[in-house]
Amino acid sequence: MAKIIFYEDRNFHGRNYEVSGDCPDVTLYLSRCCSCRVEGGCFMVYEHSNFMGHQMLVRRGEYPDNQQIMGMSDCIRSCRMIPMHKGTFRMRIFEKENFVGQKYELMDDCESIKERFHISDCQSCSITHGHWLMYELPNFEGRMMYIRPGEYSSFREMGLGPISVGSIRRIMESC
């Protein structure tokens, strides 16, 4: 069963709050969140409420100092549980916002969209199957963005500011 426990202070000290699904605002329950422990499943944690801003995937394990996992901010303000997907994966990426420009379909991981599709970026996408991570740089490096089934006409609307997509990876059942 998926479960993440947030703690107000580093090293699992202070008040705590348990979550087994999505939580759009952790600060409704804790004044801040500076460490967490994942006891089952996978979660995407966000630096702002309502699943916005810098985000990071956390798996089963202990995270005594959120600054180490978040990179920019030491407090988590929201989280989204990532359900396990055991079927096919399918996504369409578009070179420009609003589903404009060159279009390509993905069913597997892509280490470099520039090398594979000969485009410098993708700015919108449509996902019909599976859950995905988009990375800012090739080879699954840099800032990441969690994308679940749906249509995304502009990645800027996700609170990340301008972001380029360099690689894309499926979130497999072994998360």
C-alpha distance (Angstrom), angle and dihedral (degrees) to the residues before:
residue distance angle dihedral
M1 . . .
A2 3.80 . .
K3 3.80 114.6 .
I4 3.79 135.8 157.2
I5 3.80 125.3 -177.2
F6 3.81 119.4 -154.1
Y7 3.81 122.3 -156.4
E8 3.79 127.6 -160.8
D9 3.79 94.6 -135.9
R10 3.79 136.4 40.0
N11 3.81 119.7 -87.3
F12 3.83 93.5 31.3
H13 3.80 95.6 -66.8
G14 3.79 129.8 138.8
R15 3.77 128.9 28.9
N16 3.80 117.3 -19.7
Y17 3.79 138.5 -153.9
E18 3.84 126.8 -159.3
V19 3.81 122.9 -144.5
S20 3.82 129.2 -172.7
G21 3.81 98.0 177.2
D22 3.78 140.8 8.4
C23 3.80 118.8 -23.5
P24 3.83 114.9 -173.3
D25 3.82 94.5 -170.9
V26 3.81 122.3 23.7
T27 3.82 89.8 177.1
L28 3.81 89.5 72.9
Y29 3.82 86.1 72.2
L30 3.82 104.4 27.0
S31 3.80 130.7 32.0
R32 3.81 88.3 -130.7
C33 3.80 139.2 -15.9
C34 3.79 117.5 -132.4
S35 3.83 102.6 158.2
C36 3.79 138.0 22.3
R37 3.78 142.8 -171.7
V38 3.82 122.5 -149.7
E39 3.81 109.8 -152.1
G40 3.79 96.6 175.9
G41 3.77 141.5 -1.3
C42 3.78 129.6 8.5
F43 3.77 129.0 -70.3
M44 3.76 136.3 -172.6
V45 3.82 109.5 -139.3
Y46 3.81 122.2 -158.0
E47 3.79 133.8 -156.9
H48 3.83 92.5 -138.1
S49 3.79 135.3 45.6
N50 3.82 120.5 -94.4
F51 3.81 93.9 36.0
M52 3.80 94.7 -68.6
G53 3.77 135.0 137.5
H54 3.78 131.5 18.3
Q55 3.81 111.6 2.2
M56 3.77 137.9 -168.8
L57 3.79 135.3 -169.9
V58 3.81 114.5 -122.9
R59 3.80 124.0 -169.1
R60 3.81 132.9 -173.3
G61 3.77 106.7 -44.8
E62 3.78 146.1 73.2
Y63 3.79 125.7 -67.5
P64 3.84 106.8 -172.2
D65 3.81 95.1 177.1
N66 3.80 119.2 33.1
Q67 3.78 91.3 -161.6
Q68 3.81 87.2 71.1
I69 3.81 93.3 55.6
M70 3.81 100.2 33.8
G71 3.79 95.9 44.9
M72 3.80 95.7 -160.2
S73 3.78 107.8 40.5
D74 3.77 131.4 30.9
C75 3.80 96.1 -146.0
I76 3.79 130.6 73.9
R77 3.79 113.3 -148.4
S78 3.82 103.2 176.7
C79 3.80 141.1 9.6
R80 3.77 139.2 -162.9
M81 3.80 124.1 -153.7
I82 3.80 111.8 -131.6
P83 3.80 110.9 -139.8
M84 3.77 117.5 -142.8
H85 3.79 114.2 -107.4
K86 3.81 119.1 -155.5
G87 3.78 102.6 177.9
T88 3.75 138.7 68.9
F89 3.78 122.4 -44.8
R90 3.79 122.7 -135.6
M91 3.77 133.0 168.8
R92 3.79 136.2 157.9
I93 3.78 118.3 -145.8
F94 3.79 124.9 -160.7
E95 3.76 127.7 -155.9
K96 3.83 94.0 -134.1
E97 3.79 139.0 30.8
N98 3.82 120.4 -81.3
F99 3.82 92.7 34.1
V100 3.81 93.0 -69.7
G101 3.80 129.8 140.2
Q102 3.77 128.9 26.3
K103 3.81 114.5 -2.6
Y104 3.80 127.1 -152.6
E105 3.78 134.0 177.1
L106 3.79 124.6 -135.0
M107 3.78 128.6 -164.4
D108 3.81 97.5 162.5
D109 3.79 140.8 29.7
C110 3.79 119.7 -58.8
E111 3.82 117.0 -155.2
S112 3.81 93.4 -169.4
I113 3.79 126.2 11.5
K114 3.79 89.0 -167.8
E115 3.80 93.5 58.0
R116 3.80 97.2 37.3
F117 3.80 100.6 42.9
H118 3.83 102.2 17.3
I119 3.80 93.0 -124.6
S120 3.80 124.7 121.9
D121 3.81 97.6 -139.8
C122 3.78 147.6 -7.7
Q123 3.80 120.4 -134.6
S124 3.82 103.9 177.8
C125 3.79 138.4 26.0
S126 3.77 146.2 179.6
I127 3.80 120.3 -143.2
T128 3.78 121.6 -163.1
H129 3.82 100.8 165.6
G130 3.79 133.9 28.1
H131 3.78 138.5 -3.1
W132 3.80 121.2 -79.0
L133 3.79 143.4 -170.0
M134 3.79 119.9 -143.0
Y135 3.80 116.6 -158.1
E136 3.77 127.8 -155.0
L137 3.82 93.1 -134.1
P138 3.82 135.8 38.9
N139 3.83 119.1 -90.5
F140 3.83 92.8 38.4
E141 3.80 95.8 -70.3
G142 3.79 135.7 133.6
R143 3.79 128.4 29.2
M144 3.79 114.9 -7.7
M145 3.78 134.7 -147.1
Y146 3.82 125.2 -157.8
I147 3.81 114.3 -137.4
R148 3.80 123.4 -173.5
P149 3.82 129.3 -177.7
G150 3.80 111.2 -52.8
E151 3.78 142.0 71.1
Y152 3.79 123.1 -65.8
S153 3.79 112.5 -169.7
S154 3.82 93.7 177.1
F155 3.79 130.4 14.5
R156 3.84 90.2 -156.0
E157 3.83 87.6 72.6
M158 3.81 88.8 67.8
G159 3.80 92.4 73.2
L160 3.79 96.9 -108.8
G161 3.78 97.5 111.1
P162 3.78 116.6 -137.9
I163 3.79 109.6 -8.9
S164 3.77 131.2 172.1
V165 3.78 121.9 -149.6
G166 3.79 115.4 -133.4
S167 3.82 102.2 162.6
I168 3.80 140.5 8.2
R169 3.81 130.6 -150.4
R170 3.81 133.8 -173.4
I171 3.80 117.3 -124.8
M172 3.76 100.9 -126.8
E173 3.81 128.6 -156.0
S174 3.81 90.5 -100.7
C175 3.78 90.9 70.4
